[in-house]
């Protein structure tokens, strides 16, 4: 039997996949934020801008402890937990 935390992690992965699909269909980040992320029950806060060297990214905190990271330059959504990268899409 799967634990509730595992189900939430799957849902977080699905949420990232929906973001990727929306982006591939032509949606920009503000549209993805307003239509998919902002009202989603897993989303715990607003996007936070972060710099990693010369790279700028947005991190969206989730109630699972994961974060969805969006890198505009790479046009990439990443699901992370703590400081380790889990999944790139």
N, C-alpha and C positions, 0 to 999 in steps of 0.2 A: 504494500500500500504506500502510495506517495505521500510525503509530508506536505503540509500547507505551504511551507517555504519553497519547496520545489515547484509547486503549482504556480506560485507568484513569480518565481524566476522564469518559468516558461512563458507566463503572461508578459513579463518584461521583455523577453526575447521577441515575442510576437509583436509587441508594441514597436520595437525597433524595426522589425521587418515591415510593419505598416508605414513607418516613416520613410524607409527606403523606397517602398513601392510608390508612395505619394510623390517623393522627389523625382523618381524616374518618370512619373506621369506628368512632370512639369511644375509641381508645387515648390515654392521657395520656402525658406525656413519660417518666416512669419506666418505663412498660411498653414504650414504643418503644426506650428505651435498653437495657433488659434483653433484649428479644426480637429487635431488628433491628441495633442498633449495637454493643453491647458486644463481641460475639464476631466481628464482621465483619472480614475480613482488611485492609480499607482503613483501619480506625479505629486511630489511633496513640496514643490516650490517653483519659483520662477527660474528661468535660465540665468546662470552665473557666467560672466565672461572670465576666461582664464588665459594667461599667456604661458607658453612653454617655449622658452627661447624666443624665436621669431614667429612661432606659430600662435595664432589666436584661435580659441575654441569656445564653445558654449557648453556648459554642463547643466543638465536638468536632473535634480535629485529625485530619487524614487523612494517610496516608503519601505522598500525591501533593503535599503542600504546601497543598492546599485545606483549608478548614474548613467544617463544617456549623454554621450558626448558627441557634439556635432562640430566637425572641422570644415569650415567654409572653403578653405583653399583645397583641401583634398576631396571635398564633397562626400564626406564619409560620416556615418553614424556608428558609434561604438558603444557597447554595453560594458560597463566596468563595475567592479566591486572592490572597494578599498583602493589600493594603489595598483592593482593588477588588472590588465586588460583581459576580459573574458571573450568577447566576440566582436568581430569587425564585420560590417555589412556593406 
